[in-house]
Amino acid sequence: MGTLIDFALVAGSFVVAIVVGLTGMGGGALMTPMMMLFFNVPPLAAVSSDLVASAVMKPVGSVVHLRRGTVNLRLVGWLCAGSVPAAFCGVFLARAFAVTDAVKYALGVALLLAVVGMAVKGWLGARGGSSSAHEIVVRPIPTLLVGTVGGLVVGVSSVGSGSLIIVALLVLYPALKANQLVGTDLVQAVPLVAAAALGHLMFGDFKLELTLSLLIGSIPGIYLGARISARAPGGLIRALLAIVLLASALKLLDVGNAVTAWLLVAACAVTLAGWRLRAGGLARRGDVATAVEAPQEARR
């Protein structure tokens, strides 16, 4: 790049950051593919710069959740025990693959896993827990394995600290409330992303101008997205995010345009059907609740 700041990249990162602020996930899963697909940034440089920018932004949200008490620090400890060294090792894998398209394909596979994870999270989310973040019984070995796999994926592709690990936590600990899941995942992501960012600073392909452009656009974008998230239909936004991630994954995996179009049409149809099915289920549960409450009101 000829100038220090790429204003087109600033605008792109601003839009992506709004989506991240609205949904709470998708930062690396959207930012890195955007740089590769629309700005022709080499895969390793895109991963390196995105991770360094994330390392600057992650602690801000973590402090908020720590103050609110929505973080299970034991979970954070076991996750970091696996994710921090694995993320650092993932940088060496990314560096070894830099001479080929392996980083690009690894990112495409990671995005597909993120889409599957978001679908699973959507179906299981209705089982939202009611336990305190401090009452959860931690399962050390499975949690350590989740951290290790998630850290490796983050080190190679910059994807996973939000999209993948939070879904694994939901499966392992369904009693955690949504804000506890987000808070615990966000805090564990700070040392995870920092380790991956340090590795990329030392052995990756970090570009200062890319990172500055990302930060200039992302910080106000995340703030704006977080401010309007309370009024936006979160389920619909997450569904749209999953479709965008699917499109990015297919393009990174060099899937043909015709096949990509048909897969996206199918994904939209499935999403719409699931949305209507879930809405119908909520309506039926509301009718049942009304029927149960009516006799009680009559007795009063």
URDA-V12622 format. One record per residue. N is the residue number from 1. RES is the residue in one small letter. SS is DSSP state (A for helix, B for strand, O for the rest). PSI is psi in whole degrees, -180 to 180 (* if undefined). NEAR is the number of other C-alpha atoms within 8 Angstrom. Layout:
n/res/ss/psi/near
N/RES/SS/PSI/NEAR
N/RES/SS/PSI/NEAR
This chain:
n/res/ss/psi/near
1/m/O/141/5
2/g/O/-34/3
3/t/O/163/6
4/l/O/-36/8
5/i/O/128/9
6/d/O/105/11
7/f/A/-27/7
8/a/A/-40/6
9/l/A/-35/13
10/v/A/-46/15
11/a/A/-42/9
12/g/A/-44/10
13/s/A/-31/15
14/f/A/-46/16
15/v/A/-46/11
16/v/A/-42/13
17/a/A/-33/16
18/i/A/-44/15
19/v/A/-42/12
20/v/A/-43/13
21/g/A/-34/15
22/l/A/-38/14
23/t/A/-22/11
24/g/O/3/8
25/m/O/170/8
26/g/O/6/13
27/g/A/-65/11
28/g/A/-33/11
29/a/A/-22/14
30/l/A/-41/11
31/m/A/-48/12
32/t/A/-49/13
33/p/A/-36/10
34/m/A/-45/10
35/m/A/-38/12
36/m/A/-43/12
37/l/A/-35/8
38/f/A/-20/6
39/f/O/6/8
40/n/O/37/7
41/v/O/132/9
42/p/O/145/7
43/p/A/-49/11
44/l/A/-38/12
45/a/A/-39/12
46/a/A/-45/12
47/v/A/-47/12
48/s/A/-50/16
49/s/A/-38/14
50/d/A/-42/14
51/l/A/-41/14
52/v/A/-42/16
53/a/A/-41/12
54/s/A/-36/9
55/a/A/-28/12
56/v/A/-36/7
57/m/A/-30/9
58/k/A/-43/12
59/p/A/-25/10
60/v/A/-52/7
61/g/A/-30/9
62/s/A/-41/12
63/v/A/-39/8
64/v/A/-48/8
65/h/A/-36/11
66/l/A/-40/10
67/r/A/-32/7
68/r/A/-7/6
69/g/O/23/7
70/t/O/37/12
71/v/O/129/14
72/n/O/104/10
73/l/A/-27/7
74/r/A/-42/7
75/l/A/-44/10
76/v/A/-43/13
77/g/A/-46/9
78/w/A/-38/12
79/l/A/-45/15
80/c/A/-31/13
81/a/A/-32/11
82/g/A/-37/15
83/s/A/-37/17
84/v/A/-54/14
85/p/A/-34/11
86/a/A/-38/13
87/a/A/-41/20
88/f/A/-41/15
89/c/A/-33/10
90/g/A/-29/15
91/v/A/-40/15
92/f/A/-37/10
93/l/A/-44/9
94/a/A/-40/14
95/r/A/-41/10
96/a/A/-32/7
97/f/A/-3/10
98/a/O/-24/11
99/v/O/-8/5
100/t/O/-171/6
101/d/O/15/8
102/a/A/-36/8
103/v/A/-42/14
104/k/A/-46/10
105/y/A/-36/10
106/a/A/-39/10
107/l/A/-41/13
108/g/A/-43/14
109/v/A/-41/10
110/a/A/-38/12
111/l/A/-39/14
112/l/A/-41/11
113/l/A/-37/9
114/a/A/-40/13
115/v/A/-46/12
116/v/A/-43/8
117/g/A/-41/12
118/m/A/-36/12
119/a/A/-44/9
120/v/A/-43/9
121/k/A/-39/10
122/g/A/-40/9
123/w/A/-35/7
124/l/A/-15/9
125/g/A/-28/7
126/a/A/-17/6
127/r/A/21/6
128/g/O/130/11
129/g/O/176/9
130/s/O/7/7
131/s/B/156/9
132/s/O/151/8
133/a/O/-21/12
134/h/O/-6/6
135/e/O/-7/6
136/i/O/135/10
137/v/O/115/4
138/v/O/136/7
139/r/O/100/6
140/p/A/-51/7
141/i/A/-52/6
142/p/A/-38/8
143/t/A/-40/14
144/l/A/-41/14
145/l/A/-40/10
146/v/A/-45/13
147/g/A/-40/15
148/t/A/-49/16
149/v/A/-45/11
150/g/A/-41/14
151/g/A/-39/19
152/l/A/-44/14
153/v/A/-41/14
154/v/A/-43/15
155/g/A/-35/15
156/v/A/-43/15
157/s/A/-11/12
158/s/O/1/15
159/v/O/140/15
160/g/O/-28/15
161/s/O/-28/16
162/g/O/-51/14
163/s/O/-37/14
164/l/O/-49/13
165/i/A/-37/13
166/i/A/-33/12
167/v/A/-42/12
168/a/A/-38/10
169/l/A/-38/11
170/l/A/-40/12
171/v/A/-43/7
172/l/A/-36/8
173/y/O/72/8
174/p/O/-14/11
175/a/O/-14/9
176/l/B/136/15
177/k/O/166/13
178/a/A/-45/8
179/n/A/-28/7
180/q/A/-37/12
181/l/A/-49/13
182/v/A/-44/10
183/g/A/-47/13
184/t/A/-43/14
185/d/A/-40/13
186/l/A/-41/13
187/v/A/-42/13
188/q/A/-23/12
189/a/A/-20/11
190/v/A/-57/12
191/p/A/-30/10
192/l/A/-53/14
193/v/A/-35/15
194/a/A/-41/11
195/a/A/-44/12
196/a/A/-40/16
197/a/A/-41/12
198/l/A/-43/10
199/g/A/-41/12
200/h/A/-31/13
201/l/A/-36/11
202/m/A/-41/6
203/f/A/-5/9
204/g/O/-141/13
205/d/O/57/10
206/f/O/134/10
207/k/O/115/9
208/l/A/-42/8
209/e/A/-35/11
210/l/A/-47/11
211/t/A/-42/12
212/l/A/-43/11
213/s/A/-41/14
214/l/A/-45/14
215/l/A/-42/11
216/i/A/-39/10
217/g/A/-34/16
218/s/A/-41/15
219/i/A/-51/11
220/p/A/-31/10
221/g/A/-44/15
222/i/A/-41/15
223/y/A/-46/10
224/l/A/-44/10
225/g/A/-40/14
226/a/A/-36/11
227/r/A/-37/7
228/i/A/-1/9
229/s/O/-30/12
230/a/O/-27/6
231/r/O/-13/5
232/a/O/146/8
233/p/O/99/7
234/g/A/-40/9
235/g/A/-42/7
236/l/A/-41/7
237/i/A/-42/11
238/r/A/-36/10
239/a/A/-44/9
240/l/A/-39/8
241/l/A/-42/10
242/a/A/-39/11
243/i/A/-41/12
244/v/A/-43/8
245/l/A/-40/14
246/l/A/-44/12
247/a/A/-43/10
248/s/A/-43/12
249/a/A/-45/13
250/l/A/-39/11
251/k/A/-39/11
252/l/A/-30/12
253/l/O/9/10
254/d/O/34/6
255/v/O/140/9
256/g/O/156/7
257/n/A/-41/6
258/a/A/-47/6
259/v/A/-42/8
260/t/A/-45/12
261/a/A/-46/8
262/w/A/-40/8
263/l/A/-38/8
264/l/A/-38/11
265/v/A/-44/8
266/a/A/-41/8
267/a/A/-41/9
268/c/A/-41/9
269/a/A/-45/8
270/v/A/-42/8
271/t/A/-45/9
272/l/A/-43/8
273/a/A/-43/8
274/g/A/-39/8
275/w/A/-45/8
276/r/A/-39/8
277/l/A/-44/8
278/r/A/-41/8
279/a/A/-41/8
280/g/A/-40/8
281/g/A/-41/8
282/l/A/-39/8
283/a/A/-42/8
284/r/A/-40/8
285/r/A/-35/8
286/g/A/-40/8
287/d/A/-41/8
288/v/A/-43/8
289/a/A/-39/8
290/t/A/-41/8
291/a/A/-35/8
292/v/A/-37/8
293/e/A/-27/8
294/a/A/-49/8
295/p/A/-35/8
296/q/A/-41/8
297/e/A/-37/7
298/a/A/-39/6
299/r/A/-27/5
300/r/O/*/4
